[in-house]
Amino acid sequence: MKLKLSMITLIIKFIKHINKKTEPKLFTPEALAVITDKDKSIELRSIIDDYHETGKWDYKRLNELGL
C-alpha cells in the first residue's frame, strides 16, 4: 500500500513539474495579429456577427484576414 501511495505521489509531482514549464497560449500568432489590428478586429467582429445570424462561417473572409 505504501508503495502505491509513493508512486501516485511521484506521478503527481512529475505532472506538476511539467505543467510549470509549459505556457498556455490562448491565441495563435496569426489570431493575435488580427485582434491587435483595429481594422482587422472590426472585420473579424463583422464575420462573427454574420456567423451568429446565419450559423455558417465565411471562410473566404476569414482567410483574407489571415486566419
C-alpha positions, 0 to 999 in steps of 0.5 A: 500500500505504501508503495502505491501511495509513493508512486501516485505521489511521484506521478503527481509531482512529475505532472506538476513539474511539467505543467510549470514549464509549459505556457498556455497560449490562448491565441495563435500568432496569426489570431493575435495579429488580427485582434491587435489590428483595429481594422482587422478586429472590426472585420473579424467582429463583422464575420462573427456577427454574420456567423451568429445570424446565419450559423455558417462561417465565411471562410473566404473572409476569414482567410483574407484576414489571415486566419 
